Amino acid sequence: MFIMKRHGIENIRPDAADRIPQPPRRFLARIAIPLAILLATAGLLAIVGWDAVRPRTDVRATAVAIRSIEAAPSAAARENEVVVQAPGWIEADPFSVYVPALTEGVVSEILVLEGDRVEAGQAVARLVADDAEIAHRRTKALVEQRQGVLEAAVAAHRAARVEIDELVELDRRVAVMAAREAQLEADLAGYPSRITGLRTRIEELKDELARKSKLVDEGAVAAGPVERMRIRLRSIDAEIEGVEAERDAVTAKLAAARAEHAASLRNRELLVHETLELENAKAAMRVAEAELDRAVADRDAASLALDRCTVRSAVDGVVIERLTSPGSTIQFGNGQHGAHVVHLYDPAMLQVRADVPLADAAKVGVGQPAEIVVDLLPDVVFKGRVTRFVHRADISKNTVEAKVHVIDPSPLLKPDMLARVRILAPGEDDESAARRTVDRVFAPAEAIDDAGRIWVVADRRGREGVADRRAVEVGDRMFEGWIEIRSGLRAGDMVILGDVVGEGDAIRIEDAGVEADA
């Protein structure tokens, strides 16, 4: 079999392949279309590549400024005309309130539920207070102890003061005793000479009496003078005895004075000791007062900590949500709501957070009236008023946030409900008609040419873009070289400062000017 097949192959004619019929050749499908695709791809790559490598002109540019100005309503504006419509959400005005715990701890119980009305000072939660109660009792007992110590110190000080008062005249008494002792010593020193003189007179009288007594016996002298001499002798003896007795009395007084003087000296030494005791009593009293003050402060701190175990609301409101539960731990710094217990709002003070398109922001001013509709009450139109703008645009939504106060809101309105806001043109009798604020675009006056056109950066990617020339309508307000632009520019546009070669030129921003304060 194999030999027969081989024999058959060898017998095939060389021109057999040329005789096989071929499909018709299609030039368009096989060559033209792929070539066109390749050329289109190459062209696209060339365009993209040229945009990346083509020369760019360096220019200076600055962002336009948004400035709030006072403006009267346009004469063409009709009362109740809707100038802007914007979606939004209901929220508290000006903000909701979080009720925090003022001390860390474990939540024991929550006393309110969502939707409950809370008054200022009302307890909304309690923390486990066992430790705080023990600390309060301990500090209270310590205060009583310190009060007893202070009372004892005051009594000691009073006693020391009494002793000092009793010894204040010791110095004078010591001096008096010393003078008295010296006087007695001087008096005592005169007695020996007096006694000696009297005894000398006695001896003289005795001698004279002996001589005259013989003469009396002989009859030569009368007896009277002799007898008087005897009497005088007895008188002098008595005087000597009196002087000796007086001397003994003075000696006794001197001894007493010396003893009293010595006692006064000892008392004066005691005065120094008592003075030291008085100063020590003063110091002890001051220490006791300081310790009592510290104990009172500790007691007050413990009382405050115990009181803070009951979490109270500082304002009136309605509970939006509970932010913790029994058994949870209150810990400062543990996330945004680590210390918050409940979230409150005032249902009588509501506003709408409306996203106003940047293109329409210039039409809205603070004070303009508004109409608000919510899905919950589609047939009810609430009146409102624009109160303020958030001075930061949302680049992702190309909007700026406006706050619209809801006048006389319904109790059915709740935070985070979707709302639609229609901002109206101010009426002639509206308070905001005569004087209101609106946001206007301002650009450097030097960038506007005589034809009222201005160069801006279009198709901006980073610091690169394309020069685009726009016609603008200028207003009549200027500040610091910037002029009001009524139309032609929007918030976020970059204005080119200086000359540009031509429209559509590739440019690179080399110096971004400082944006004016809005």
Buried (B, 14 or more C-beta within 10 A) or exposed (E): EEEEEEEEEEEEEEEEEEEEEEEEEEEEEEEEEEEEEEEEEEEEEEEEEEEEEEEBBEBBBBBBBBBBBEBEBEEEBEBEBEBBBBBBBBBBBEEBBBBBBBBBBBBBEBBBEEEBEBEEEBEBBBBBBEBBEEBBEEBBEBBEEBBEBBEEBBEBBEEBBEBBEEBEEBEEBBEBBBEBBEBBBEBBEEBEEBBEEBEEBBEEBEEBBEEBBEBBEEEEBEEEEBEEBEEBBEEBBEBBEEBBEBBEEBBEBBEBBBEBBEBBBEBBEBBEEBBEBBEEBBEBBEEBBEBBEEBBEBBEEBBEBBBBBBBBBEEBBBBBEBBBEEEEEBEEEEEEEBBBBBBBBBBEBBBBBBBBBBEBBBBBBBBBBBBBBBEBBEEEEBBBBBBBBEEEBEEEEBBBBBBBBBEEBBEEBBBEBEBBBBBBBBBEEBEBBEEBBBBBBBBBEEBBEEEEBBBBBBEBEEBBBBBBBBEBEBBEBEEEEBBBBBEBBBBBBBBBBEEBEEEEBBBBBEEEBEEBEB
